[in-house]
């Protein structure tokens, strides 16, 4: 190895960005959208003027709501920040602003200015109970035989496993950014989702009242 090679610092290691979404929410949202568009499209094509307007406002209200609560939620963890996209707003958090990650009845990220839920990582109590039973069986004393003699580490619920991964990313990012000034959380409302919902709700109320 030459002196030039020894003096060249190694390139900074880059880590792949991680994204988290709820497969059940994605599947349910797609089915609800198909059903709503089928019913609403049929009313728009075959109904009278009042029915068509009612269907139009119902779609303006229902489609963004379904998208907001099923397809939109996303948690994205990069080297510099954690992005939490919830139904009606997006929270961007530099890692040094994140004080903790926890999962009770919902997953939450804790900062100095407040606590934000992470809709994209739902907590399943059923998964937790199942993982707890498997861990208890694995920790039971006595000899183990058969194909499950060495089952490996105890299983974790999906939400708990995701938070463990996020904590690892945070710890890694915090070490790299220890010399930088702390960042500030940024919260942005999703007006492309909110505006159609408001218009649809007002229009549907008027059509029902007429």
PEJO-V610359 format. One record per pair of residues at least 24 apart in sequence whose ideal C-beta (glycine too) atoms are under 7 Angstrom apart, sorted by the first residue. I is the first residue (numbers start at 1). J is the second residue. Records with the same first field share a line. If there is no record, write none. Layout:
# PEJO-V610359
I: J ; J
This chain:
# PEJO-V610359
15: 79 ; 172
17: 76 ; 77 ; 78
18: 77 ; 165 ; 169
19: 74 ; 76
20: 75 ; 120 ; 121 ; 162
21: 73 ; 74 ; 120
22: 73 ; 120 ; 122
25: 70 ; 73
26: 70 ; 71
28: 70
29: 66 ; 67 ; 70 ; 71
32: 66
33: 63 ; 66
36: 62 ; 63 ; 66
50: 207
53: 207
54: 204 ; 207
57: 200 ; 203 ; 204 ; 207
58: 200 ; 204
60: 196 ; 199 ; 200 ; 203
61: 197 ; 200 ; 201 ; 204
64: 193 ; 196 ; 197
65: 197
67: 193
68: 193
73: 119 ; 120
74: 120
75: 118 ; 120 ; 121
77: 166 ; 169
79: 173
80: 173
82: 109
84: 109 ; 116 ; 118
86: 117 ; 119
87: 119
88: 189 ; 190 ; 193 ; 194
89: 187 ; 188 ; 189 ; 190
90: 188 ; 190
91: 116 ; 185 ; 187
92: 185 ; 186
93: 185
94: 183
95: 170 ; 173 ; 174 ; 177
96: 174 ; 177 ; 182 ; 183
97: 182 ; 183 ; 184 ; 185
98: 170
101: 163 ; 166 ; 167
103: 159 ; 160 ; 163
107: 159 ; 163
111: 185
113: 185
121: 159 ; 162
122: 159
123: 159
124: 157 ; 158 ; 159
127: 157 ; 158
128: 157
131: 155 ; 156 ; 157
